[in-house]
Amino acid sequence: MNVGLAVRERILQLCQERHITINKLSTICGITQSTLNNIMNYGSSNPTISTIKKVCDGLELTLSSFFDSPLFENLDQEIK
């Protein structure tokens, strides 16, 4: 799994836990729907840390708690 896919899966997981839609998440986080759609639809393989931080702020999470997931263990090597 690569970083972009792990971020996508983590966002989906957090939305499911909070019973919110991706559209609601974009409103809460102040992220444009198109930016979030790019992440969720594999358009963005490398979401910026600033975007991830906005998601964390909207969900009242720290960055460390966002990345504290088995999804981020054993990621594919980025340098080929």
C-alpha positions in Angstrom: 0.0 0.0 0.0 1.3 3.5 -0.8 0.9 6.6 1.3 -1.9 8.1 -0.8 -4.0 5.0 -0.4 -3.3 4.7 3.3 -4.4 8.4 3.8 -7.6 7.7 1.8 -8.4 4.6 3.8 -7.7 6.4 7.1 -10.1 9.3 6.1 -12.8 6.8 5.2 -12.3 5.0 8.5 -12.5 8.2 10.5 -15.7 9.3 8.6 -17.3 6.0 9.3 -16.4 6.2 13.0 -18.0 9.6 13.2 -20.9 8.8 10.9 -20.2 11.7 8.5 -19.9 11.8 4.7 -17.0 13.0 2.7 -19.0 16.0 1.7 -19.6 16.9 5.4 -15.9 16.4 6.1 -15.0 18.9 3.5 -17.4 21.4 5.1 -16.0 20.7 8.6 -12.4 21.0 7.5 -12.7 23.9 5.1 -11.2 21.8 2.3 -12.8 22.2 -1.1 -14.9 19.2 -2.3 -12.6 18.8 -5.3 -9.5 18.5 -3.2 -11.1 15.9 -1.0 -12.5 14.1 -4.1 -9.0 14.0 -5.6 -7.7 12.2 -2.5 -10.7 9.9 -2.2 -10.8 9.0 -5.9 -7.1 8.2 -6.3 -6.5 11.5 -8.1 -3.9 12.6 -5.6 -1.4 10.0 -4.8 0.5 12.4 -2.5 -1.9 14.6 -0.4 0.0 17.4 1.3 0.6 17.4 5.0 -1.3 20.8 5.1 -4.4 19.1 3.7 -4.1 16.2 6.2 -3.6 18.7 9.0 -6.9 20.4 7.9 -8.7 17.1 8.1 -7.2 16.6 11.6 -8.2 20.0 12.7 -11.7 19.5 11.5 -12.0 16.1 13.2 -10.2 17.4 16.3 -7.3 15.0 16.0 -3.6 15.4 16.2 -1.4 14.5 13.3 0.1 11.8 15.4 -3.3 10.2 16.1 -4.2 10.4 12.4 -1.0 8.4 11.5 -1.3 6.1 14.5 -3.0 3.4 12.5 -1.9 0.0 11.2 -2.6 1.4 7.7 0.7 3.3 7.9 2.8 0.3 8.8 4.7 -1.5 6.1 4.0 1.1 3.3 5.5 0.5 -0.1 8.9 1.9 -0.7 8.5 5.3 -2.4 12.0 5.5 -3.9 12.3 3.0 -6.7 
